[in-house]
Amino acid sequence: MTSVDQPFDASWQTITIWALLLVAACYVIADLGARVVLSKDASPKDKITFIWLAFDGLIHACVELPFIICSTGGRTVNTSTGILAAMWRDYARADARWGTADPTIVSIELLTVFFCGPLCFYILYLMTQRNPSRHFWLVVLCSAELYGVWMTFAPDFLQGAVNLVLHPKAILLFWIYNLGMNALWVVFPVYLLFASYGEISKSLRLTHAKQTAAKSR
């Protein structure tokens, strides 16, 4: 395991700050979007949902798409040039697979970038139309996101976590990159999954009650 058996560079670098600023910028844009698009009487649940979906979609488009470009066609992050490739090399210090175009990682990113990303923006559109079908698509999206997190880490853990930095003293590599960044794609999908499950269940119960009442007349 990298966290115990091998040395690692856990230093904060200039590119680290740029990477974190890019993520922060995606959040700021998502928050501003919610303030502009949503009505003032929007529920806290709708605000959280909108901000998360906008943030999620922007991350897929602005952060993960460059990873796909740098990791296909015989390229790798470790051999690519440019500031976005440098950001991913910084992240690869926490999980070496991201620097070497690992097939599992690239496959997951293809799914999240080209399916989950557009789906985020489609659900945002459904929200602006107050279309209840968004709850079905939220279940689809959240299931895909959770599957992606599982397949990101499970294969490496089954091999002894040889590519991961898991040392608790590595604040950047463990707490921020490996744990913090990825935990977002567990916490919010789980929350939205159960929220949409509740809305779908409530709708089905109301429909069932109406059908039962109609039959009893």
C-alpha positions in Angstrom: 0.0 0.0 0.0 1.4 3.4 -1.0 0.4 4.9 2.3 2.7 2.6 4.3 5.2 0.9 2.1 6.3 3.7 -0.2 7.4 7.3 0.2 5.2 10.0 -1.4 5.4 13.7 -2.1 2.6 15.4 -0.1 3.8 19.0 -0.6 1.5 21.7 -1.7 2.6 23.2 -5.1 1.5 26.1 -7.2 -0.5 23.8 -9.5 -2.3 22.5 -6.4 -3.7 25.9 -5.7 -4.8 26.3 -9.4 -6.5 23.0 -9.3 -8.4 23.8 -6.1 -9.3 27.2 -7.5 -10.8 25.6 -10.6 -13.0 23.4 -8.5 -14.0 26.4 -6.4 -14.8 28.4 -9.5 -17.1 25.6 -10.7 -19.0 25.9 -7.3 -19.2 29.7 -7.5 -20.7 29.5 -11.0 -23.1 26.8 -9.9 -24.2 28.9 -6.9 -24.6 32.0 -9.1 -26.7 30.0 -11.6 -29.0 28.9 -8.8 -29.5 32.5 -7.7 -30.3 33.6 -11.2 -32.5 30.7 -12.4 -34.4 29.7 -9.3 -37.2 31.7 -7.9 -36.8 33.4 -4.5 -39.3 31.0 -2.9 -37.4 27.9 -4.1 -37.1 25.2 -1.4 -33.7 24.5 0.2 -33.9 21.0 -1.3 -34.3 22.5 -4.8 -31.4 24.9 -4.2 -29.1 22.1 -3.1 -30.2 20.0 -6.0 -29.6 22.8 -8.5 -26.2 23.8 -7.2 -25.0 20.2 -7.0 -26.2 19.3 -10.5 -24.6 22.5 -12.0 -21.4 21.9 -10.0 -21.3 18.2 -11.0 -21.9 19.0 -14.7 -19.2 21.7 -14.7 -16.7 19.4 -13.1 -17.4 16.7 -15.7 -17.0 19.2 -18.5 -14.2 21.5 -17.3 -12.1 19.1 -15.2 -12.7 15.5 -16.3 -13.1 16.0 -20.0 -9.4 17.3 -20.3 -8.5 14.1 -18.4 -10.2 12.0 -21.2 -8.3 14.0 -23.8 -5.0 13.4 -22.1 -5.7 9.7 -21.5 -6.9 8.4 -24.9 -5.3 7.9 -28.3 -2.1 6.6 -26.7 -1.7 9.7 -24.5 -1.3 9.7 -20.7 -1.6 12.5 -18.1 2.1 11.9 -17.2 3.2 12.6 -20.8 0.8 15.3 -21.7 1.5 19.1 -21.6 -0.6 22.0 -20.5 -1.9 23.4 -17.2 -4.9 20.9 -17.0 -2.6 18.0 -17.6 -0.3 19.4 -14.8 -3.4 19.6 -12.5 -4.1 15.9 -13.1 -0.5 15.0 -12.5 -0.8 16.7 -9.2 -3.9 14.6 -8.4 -2.1 11.5 -9.6 0.2 11.9 -6.7 -2.7 10.7 -4.6 -3.8 7.9 -6.9 -1.1 6.9 -9.5 -3.6 5.4 -11.9 -4.8 8.8 -13.0 -1.4 9.5 -14.5 -1.1 6.3 -16.5 -4.4 6.1 -18.4 -5.5 3.1 -16.3 -8.2 1.3 -18.4 -10.7 1.1 -15.5 -10.3 4.8 -14.6 -10.6 5.9 -18.2 -13.7 3.7 -18.8 -15.4 5.2 -15.7 -14.5 8.8 -16.8 -15.9 8.1 -20.3 -19.2 7.2 -18.6 -19.3 10.2 -16.3 -18.1 12.8 -18.8 -20.3 11.8 -21.8 -23.3 10.4 -19.9 -23.5 11.9 -16.4 -22.3 15.4 -17.5 -25.0 16.0 -20.1 -27.6 14.3 -17.9 -26.8 16.9 -15.2 -27.7 19.7 -17.5 -30.7 17.9 -18.8 -32.1 17.5 -15.3 -31.4 21.2 -14.6 -33.5 22.0 -17.7 -36.3 19.8 -16.3 -36.1 21.6 -13.0 -36.6 25.0 -14.7 -39.7 23.5 -16.4 -40.9 22.0 -13.1 -41.0 18.7 -14.8 -41.5 15.9 -12.2 -39.8 13.4 -14.6 -36.5 14.8 -13.3 -36.8 12.5 -10.3 -36.5 9.4 -12.5 -33.4 10.9 -14.2 -32.0 11.8 -10.8 -32.2 8.2 -9.7 -30.4 7.2 -12.9 -27.7 9.9 -12.5 -27.1 9.2 -8.8 -26.9 5.4 -9.4 -24.3 6.0 -12.1 -22.3 8.4 -10.0 -22.2 6.0 -7.0 -21.2 3.1 -9.3 -18.4 5.2 -10.7 -17.0 5.9 -7.2 -17.3 2.2 -6.3 -15.4 1.2 -9.5 -12.8 3.9 -8.9 -11.7 2.5 -5.6 -12.8 -1.1 -5.3 -10.5 -2.6 -7.9 -7.4 -1.0 -6.3 -8.4 -1.9 -2.8 -8.8 -5.6 -3.9 -5.2 -5.3 -5.0 -4.0 -3.9 -1.7 -4.5 -0.2 -2.5 -1.1 -0.2 -4.2 -1.8 3.1 -6.1 -3.5 5.1 -3.4 -2.0 7.4 -0.7 -4.0 6.7 2.4 -1.7 8.1 5.1 -3.7 10.3 7.5 -0.9 12.7 7.8 -1.1 13.5 4.0 -3.6 16.3 4.3 -3.7 17.1 0.6 -3.3 13.7 -0.9 -5.5 11.7 1.5 -7.9 14.1 3.1 -8.5 16.5 0.2 -7.9 14.6 -3.0 -8.7 11.0 -2.2 -11.3 11.4 0.6 -12.7 14.9 0.3 -13.1 15.2 -3.5 -14.6 11.7 -3.9 -16.8 11.9 -0.8 -18.8 14.6 -2.5 -19.8 12.1 -5.2 -21.1 9.8 -2.5 -22.8 12.2 -0.1 -24.8 14.2 -2.6 -25.9 11.3 -4.9 -27.1 9.4 -1.8 -29.0 12.4 -0.6 -30.6 13.1 -4.0 -31.3 9.4 -4.5 -33.4 9.1 -1.4 -35.0 12.5 -2.0 -36.2 11.4 -5.4 -37.2 8.0 -4.2 -39.4 9.8 -1.6 -41.0 12.0 -4.3 -41.6 9.0 -6.7 -43.0 6.9 -3.8 -45.3 9.7 -2.7 -46.6 10.2 -6.3 -47.3 6.4 -6.6 -49.1 6.3 -3.3 -51.3 9.2 -4.4 -52.1 7.6 -7.7 -52.8 4.3 -6.0 -55.1 6.1 -3.5 -57.0 7.8 -6.3 -57.4 4.5 -8.2 -58.7 2.8 -5.1 -61.1 5.6 -4.4 -62.4 5.5 -8.0 -63.0 1.7 -7.9 -64.9 2.0 -4.6 -67.5 4.4 -6.0 
